[in-house]
Amino acid sequence: MSTKAELEPGPLDAVKLVLAAAVLIGGVVAYYYYDDQSLLLRTAGVLVALALGLVIAFQSVQGQTLWKFIQGSRVELRKVVWPTRQETLQTTLTVFVFVLILGIFFWLLDMGLLAITRFITGRGV
């Protein structure tokens, strides 16, 4: 039951997230405020603000939960069996062939419906 209490976000977590957002927004504002400085320096400032904001955000319960999710996703990604180059090419060729066949089918259907509509309305040749 104590683990459940540890996972509940508290008011301090809200402060951490607001502080992280403020740091990030401050970095972006500083980027535009100091437009007379070099682009490299301003970009480095934004990247530092982003890194600092992420560090602060990952100290909250929500950030720790997100980090656990990211780690779990990486583990699951390693379990994926990716297709070989030959399987990928065969599947791509199959998709292209079916798109071509269906494109021709719908073009012919459209032409047929257009001819029928012109015949019924008397506006055709």
Secondary structure, DSSP 8 states (H G I E B T S, - for coil): -HHHHHHS--HHHHHHHHHHHHHHHHHHHHHHHTTTS-HHHHHHHHHHHHHHHHHHHTTSHHHHHHHHHHHHHHHHHHT-----HHHHHHHHHHHHHHHHHHHHHHHHHHHHHHHHHHHHHT---
